[in-house]
Amino acid sequence: MREAVRKVTSSSWSPRVRARRAALSVVLCAGLAAALTACGGDPDEGTNGVGKLSAPEIENKARAAADGAGAVRLSGTLVSQGGSYKIDMKLKGSGGTGTVTSQKSTFGLLRVGEDLFLKAGAGFWSRSESGGASAAAGKLDDKYVKVPSGDPAYQQLRGFTEKSALLKGVLGLQGTLSKKERSEVAALPTVRIEAGRDGEGGTLDVSLKGTPYPLRFERAGGAGVLELADWDKDFALAAPAKGDTVDYGKQLPTA
């Protein structure tokens, strides 16, 4: 019996067995290391890498991506001295289309090149200070009214349809930039940068997937929150049919 025990003990520590045990140990250690790496996680693995950059570099990447995109959808709230507006606009270089809601009403805007059209319900026109427009509210209801280029409202309304100008105006961070936590916008992972103390100069979420487009912007001083989507997705843009258009003349009524 003792001899059998000695044989078993001796064989279990043979060079071949020791080599197998050493190999098994290496495999287990390698697996453990991989598991720890996965659990600890590299936050930039599988991303576009902008999360590794400094806040100013991230902002520059986002601005360059926005400038280079052919189209974008911009929605949210804008607060200015003239009031608060909810917008939902699709924009590209040749024009834009969508809706704007002010404190008084909602109206549609369509710009194709230099031609700008406003579309609103009878209620919008019935509140006009112009008696003629009020009387014609029924005829203007749900029609595209061409805005004369010389009308005082032309430039103001056109501003809502200008991709480059609107993005330049709304994506302004004010103050020293800092990089903050990772976040998510519309199911897309983002890295957030903010300006000033506690983001008082605005915050910007930049996509960590694909092109580093800006996806969400909170303007400084509570001046609105905007989401940006459908980057570089083209959309149809054409002047309305003549039967759906009214040419009011040289100047729109004041609504």
C-alpha positions in Angstrom: 0.0 0.0 0.0 2.8 2.4 1.0 4.6 1.6 -2.3 1.4 2.4 -4.3 1.1 5.7 -2.5 4.7 6.6 -3.3 4.2 5.7 -7.0 1.1 7.9 -7.2 2.7 10.8 -5.4 5.8 10.5 -7.5 4.0 10.4 -10.8 1.8 13.4 -9.9 4.9 15.5 -9.7 6.6 14.2 -12.8 8.1 16.8 -15.2 5.3 16.2 -17.7 2.6 16.9 -15.1 4.4 20.0 -13.8 4.6 21.3 -17.3 0.9 20.8 -17.8 0.1 22.5 -14.6 2.3 25.5 -15.6 0.6 25.7 -19.0 -2.8 25.6 -17.3 -1.8 28.4 -14.9 -0.7 30.6 -17.8 -4.1 30.0 -19.6 -6.0 30.8 -16.4 -4.0 34.0 -15.8 -4.5 35.2 -19.4 -8.3 34.6 -19.1 -8.4 36.4 -15.8 -6.6 39.4 -17.3 -8.9 39.5 -20.2 -11.9 39.3 -17.9 -10.6 42.1 -15.7 -9.9 44.3 -18.8 -13.4 43.7 -20.0 -14.9 44.5 -16.6 -12.8 47.5 -16.0 -13.6 48.6 -19.5 -11.8 50.9 -21.9 -14.4 53.7 -22.3 -13.0 54.6 -25.7 -13.0 51.1 -27.1 -15.3 50.9 -30.1 -15.7 54.7 -30.2 -14.5 57.4 -32.7 -11.8 58.3 -30.1 -12.8 61.9 -29.5 -13.4 61.1 -25.8 -9.6 61.0 -25.4 -9.2 64.5 -26.6 -9.2 67.7 -24.6 -12.4 69.8 -24.4 -11.2 72.5 -26.9 -10.2 69.7 -29.3 -13.6 68.0 -29.0 -15.4 71.3 -29.7 -13.2 71.9 -32.8 -14.0 68.3 -34.0 -17.7 68.9 -33.5 -17.7 72.2 -35.3 -15.8 70.8 -38.2 -18.2 67.9 -38.5 -21.2 70.2 -38.4 -19.8 72.5 -41.0 -19.0 69.6 -43.3 -22.4 68.0 -43.1 -24.8 68.5 -46.0 -27.9 68.6 -43.8 -29.2 68.5 -40.3 -32.5 68.4 -38.3 -32.6 71.0 -35.5 -35.3 70.8 -32.8 -35.9 72.3 -29.4 -36.3 75.7 -27.8 -34.6 79.0 -28.5 -35.0 81.9 -26.1 -34.1 85.4 -27.2 -34.9 89.0 -26.4 -37.8 88.7 -28.9 -39.3 85.8 -27.0 -39.2 82.0 -26.8 -39.5 79.8 -29.9 -39.9 76.1 -30.4 -38.4 75.0 -33.7 -38.3 71.8 -35.7 -36.3 72.5 -38.9 -34.6 70.4 -41.5 -31.7 72.5 -43.0 -29.2 72.3 -45.8 -27.2 74.7 -47.9 -30.0 75.5 -50.4 -32.7 76.1 -47.9 -34.8 74.5 -45.2 -38.3 73.5 -44.1 -40.1 73.0 -40.8 -42.2 74.7 -38.1 -41.7 77.5 -35.6 -43.9 78.0 -32.6 -43.9 81.3 -30.9 -45.9 82.4 -27.8 -48.8 83.4 -30.1 -48.9 80.8 -32.9 -47.3 78.1 -34.9 -46.3 78.6 -38.6 -44.4 76.7 -41.2 -41.4 78.0 -43.1 -40.0 76.8 -46.4 -37.1 78.3 -48.2 -35.9 77.2 -51.6 -32.9 79.3 -52.6 -33.9 82.9 -52.2 -37.6 82.2 -52.2 -39.1 82.1 -48.7 -42.6 80.9 -47.9 -44.7 81.1 -44.7 -47.6 78.8 -44.1 -50.1 79.3 -41.3 -53.7 78.7 -40.3 -56.5 81.2 -40.5 -56.1 82.0 -36.8 -52.6 83.3 -37.5 -53.8 85.7 -40.1 -57.0 86.7 -38.2 -54.7 88.2 -35.5 -53.0 90.4 -38.0 -53.0 94.1 -37.4 -53.8 94.5 -41.1 -57.5 94.6 -41.7 -57.0 93.2 -45.2 -55.2 90.1 -44.0 -57.8 89.6 -41.2 -60.6 89.7 -43.8 -58.7 87.4 -46.1 -57.7 84.9 -43.3 -59.9 82.2 -44.8 -58.1 82.5 -48.2 -54.7 82.4 -46.6 -55.5 79.5 -44.4 -53.0 76.6 -44.9 -51.5 78.3 -48.0 -47.9 79.1 -48.7 -47.6 82.9 -48.6 -44.5 84.1 -50.4 -42.5 86.5 -48.2 -41.2 89.5 -50.2 -37.5 89.9 -50.0 -37.9 93.6 -49.1 -40.3 92.9 -46.2 -38.9 93.6 -42.7 -39.8 90.1 -41.7 -37.8 88.4 -44.5 -34.4 88.3 -42.9 -35.8 87.4 -39.4 -37.8 84.5 -40.8 -35.0 83.4 -43.2 -32.7 83.1 -40.2 -34.6 80.0 -39.1 -33.8 78.3 -42.5 -30.1 79.1 -42.7 -28.0 76.1 -41.7 -24.6 77.7 -41.4 -25.9 80.9 -39.7 -28.2 79.1 -37.3 -25.6 76.5 -36.2 -23.0 79.3 -35.7 -25.5 81.2 -33.7 -26.7 78.4 -31.4 -23.5 76.4 -30.9 -21.7 79.1 -29.1 -20.0 78.0 -25.8 -19.0 80.9 -23.6 -16.1 80.5 -21.2 -13.3 78.1 -20.4 -14.1 74.6 -21.6 -13.9 71.4 -19.6 -14.6 67.8 -20.4 -17.3 66.1 -18.3 -19.0 62.7 -18.0 -20.0 60.4 -20.7 -23.7 60.6 -21.5 -26.2 59.5 -24.1 -28.5 61.3 -26.6 -31.1 59.4 -28.7 -29.4 56.1 -27.8 -26.0 57.3 -29.0 -23.1 57.5 -26.6 -21.7 61.0 -26.1 -18.9 62.9 -24.4 -20.0 66.1 -22.8 -18.1 69.4 -22.7 -19.2 72.5 -20.8 -18.2 76.1 -20.6 -17.8 78.2 -17.5 -18.5 77.1 -14.0 -21.0 74.3 -13.8 -21.9 74.7 -17.5 -23.2 78.3 -17.1 -21.6 79.1 -20.5 -23.4 76.2 -22.2 -23.0 72.4 -22.5 -22.5 70.3 -25.7 -22.8 66.6 -26.2 -20.7 65.2 -29.0 -21.2 61.7 -30.6 -18.8 59.0 -29.7 -20.0 56.9 -32.6 -19.0 57.5 -36.2 -18.5 61.2 -37.1 -18.3 63.4 -34.0 -21.4 65.4 -34.6 -22.9 67.6 -31.9 -26.1 66.0 -30.7 -27.4 68.1 -27.9 -26.7 71.7 -27.0 -27.8 73.6 -23.9 -27.4 77.3 -24.5 -25.8 79.6 -22.0 -28.0 81.5 -19.5 -31.0 79.2 -20.0 -31.4 80.4 -23.6 -32.8 77.0 -24.8 -31.9 73.4 -25.4 -31.5 72.0 -28.9 -31.1 68.5 -30.3 -29.4 67.9 -33.6 -30.1 64.8 -35.6 -30.2 63.3 -39.1 -26.8 64.7 -39.9 -25.9 64.5 -43.6 -29.2 62.9 -44.4 -30.5 64.7 -47.5 -34.2 65.6 -47.9 -36.5 66.8 -50.7 -36.7 70.6 -51.0 -39.0 72.1 -53.7 -41.1 75.2 -54.1 -44.8 74.6 -53.4 -47.3 74.2 -56.2 -48.8 77.4 -57.6 -52.2 76.3 -56.5 -50.9 76.2 -52.9 -49.2 79.6 -53.0 -50.4 83.1 -52.5 -48.3 86.1 -53.4 -49.5 88.8 -51.0 -47.5 91.6 -52.5 -44.6 93.8 -51.5 -45.1 93.4 -47.8 -46.7 90.9 -45.5 -49.3 92.0 -43.0 -48.1 92.2 -39.4 -49.3 89.2 -37.5 
